[in-house]
Amino acid sequence: MCAHEWSPESSAPQPGDVAEIRDSVGNILRDGDSVSVVKSLKVKGGGGKMIKIGTKVGGIRLISDGVDGHDIEAKVPGFGSM
């Protein structure tokens, strides 16, 4: 998930933040930010479903124990939690 939508409250560090996580263009991501998918993604184990380019995902959560570079949790519209 990428293409961070900037807001003033997302730029200030928050207590308990995980390591700095950036989107595809280098913007720092924070809990609660909204992002847009910049590349269609085929979901492994999703029965052939795809998350299409341009899908907006709001209220992301950053996690510190992500596996293999996957350090964001969110509910993707039309798909569910990831």
C-alpha positions in Angstrom: 0.0 0.0 0.0 1.4 3.3 -0.9 0.7 6.9 -1.9 0.3 8.4 1.5 -2.3 11.1 1.9 -0.7 13.8 4.1 -2.4 15.5 7.0 -0.8 17.8 9.6 -1.4 15.4 12.5 0.4 12.6 10.7 3.7 14.4 10.6 4.3 14.6 14.4 5.9 11.6 16.1 3.6 9.8 18.5 4.5 8.0 21.7 4.9 4.3 21.2 5.6 4.6 17.4 7.2 1.6 15.8 10.3 2.0 13.6 10.0 4.6 10.8 8.0 3.1 8.0 7.8 4.9 4.6 5.5 4.5 1.6 6.7 4.0 -2.0 7.5 7.7 -2.5 9.3 8.2 0.9 6.6 9.7 3.1 6.7 8.6 6.7 3.6 6.6 7.6 1.8 6.8 11.0 -1.1 4.9 12.6 -4.4 6.1 11.3 -3.1 7.4 8.0 -4.9 6.7 4.7 -3.1 5.2 1.7 -3.9 4.4 -1.9 -2.8 1.2 -3.7 -0.4 2.2 -6.5 -0.1 -1.3 -8.1 -2.8 -4.0 -8.4 -2.0 -6.8 -6.0 -3.0 -10.5 -6.4 -3.7 -11.7 -2.8 -2.1 -15.0 -1.9 -4.7 -17.3 -0.4 -7.5 -15.0 -1.5 -9.1 -17.3 -4.0 -7.7 -15.3 -7.0 -9.0 -12.0 -5.7 -7.1 -8.8 -6.5 -6.8 -5.4 -4.8 -7.0 -3.0 -7.7 -4.9 0.1 -8.3 -6.4 3.2 -6.7 -8.1 1.4 -3.8 -8.1 3.8 -0.8 -7.4 2.2 2.5 -8.0 4.3 5.6 -7.0 3.9 9.2 -3.9 1.8 8.8 -2.1 0.3 11.8 1.7 0.0 11.9 3.0 -3.2 13.5 6.4 -3.9 14.8 6.5 -7.7 14.4 5.7 -7.7 10.6 7.0 -10.6 8.6 9.1 -10.2 5.4 8.5 -6.4 5.2 4.8 -6.5 5.9 4.4 -4.0 8.7 1.0 -2.5 8.0 -2.5 -3.9 9.0 -5.7 -2.5 7.6 -9.2 -3.3 6.4 -9.3 -3.1 2.7 -12.7 -2.2 1.2 -14.3 -5.1 -0.6 -11.7 -7.5 0.7 -11.4 -7.4 4.5 -8.5 -7.3 7.0 -4.9 -7.8 5.8 
